[in-house]
């Protein structure tokens, strides 16, 4: 013979309909984002597939250099790198001359490879 017992557990959880909705931007509105770049700086048009190299002057004095080791390898200034991906003001650069890790750099720290 088996005896089945049930217990009722009550919680203070609000139903989903009583929760406030997540605010979303209205259609047609574009969210504005503050750019890291100054309007006075001349920035080249960087897009996926562009061949670029890093500019030593802007990279040495940047926030990224002060946050990590400021001794950058010479190949990022001397060899060409390909823009693989872009995210906001940053571009993912792949240097193909030698086995090296991909690196994220700001667009204003890049120039077209000639």
ZIBELJO-V223733 format. One record per residue. N is the residue number from 1. RES is the residue in one letter. SS is DSSP state (H for helix, E for strand, C for the rest). D_FIRST is the distance of its C-alpha to the first C-alpha in Angstrom with 1 decimal. Layout:
N	RES	SS	D_FIRST
N	RES	SS	D_FIRST
This chain:
1	X	C	0.0
2	X	C	3.8
3	X	C	6.8
4	X	C	10.0
5	X	C	13.2
6	X	C	16.7
7	X	C	20.0
8	X	C	23.4
9	X	C	26.2
10	X	C	29.7
11	X	C	32.8
12	X	C	36.4
13	X	C	37.1
14	X	C	39.8
15	X	C	39.3
16	X	H	41.6
17	X	H	43.9
18	X	H	44.8
19	X	C	45.9
20	X	C	49.7
21	X	C	50.7
22	X	C	52.3
23	X	C	56.1
24	X	C	57.6
25	X	C	61.3
26	X	C	62.6
27	X	C	63.7
28	X	C	67.3
29	X	C	67.3
30	X	C	67.9
31	X	C	66.8
32	X	C	69.8
33	X	C	69.5
34	X	C	72.0
35	X	C	73.6
36	X	C	74.4
37	X	C	77.7
38	X	C	80.9
39	X	C	82.7
40	X	C	85.9
41	X	C	84.6
42	X	C	85.4
43	X	C	82.3
44	X	C	82.3
45	X	C	80.1
46	X	C	77.3
47	X	C	74.9
48	X	C	72.7
49	X	C	74.8
50	X	C	77.7
51	X	E	79.5
52	X	E	79.9
53	X	E	80.7
54	X	E	80.1
55	X	C	83.0
56	X	H	83.6
57	X	H	85.1
58	X	H	82.2
59	X	H	79.5
60	X	H	81.1
61	X	C	81.2
62	X	C	77.7
63	X	H	74.6
64	X	H	72.8
65	X	H	75.5
66	X	H	75.2
67	X	H	71.4
68	X	C	71.5
69	X	C	74.0
70	X	C	77.3
71	X	C	78.6
72	X	C	77.9
73	X	C	78.6
74	X	C	81.8
75	X	H	80.4
76	X	H	78.9
77	X	H	82.4
78	X	H	84.3
79	X	C	82.1
80	X	C	80.7
81	X	E	77.0
82	X	E	75.1
83	X	E	73.1
84	X	E	69.6
85	X	E	67.8
86	X	E	68.6
87	X	E	66.6
88	X	C	68.6
89	X	C	71.7
90	X	E	70.5
91	X	E	71.0
92	X	E	69.3
93	X	E	72.1
94	X	E	71.9
95	X	E	74.8
96	X	C	75.2
97	X	C	78.2
98	X	C	76.1
99	X	C	72.4
100	X	C	71.7
101	X	C	68.7
102	X	C	68.8
103	X	E	69.8
104	X	E	69.4
105	X	E	72.8
106	X	E	74.0
107	X	H	76.1
108	X	H	79.1
109	X	H	79.0
110	X	E	79.7
111	X	E	82.8
112	X	E	83.5
113	X	C	84.3
114	X	C	87.9
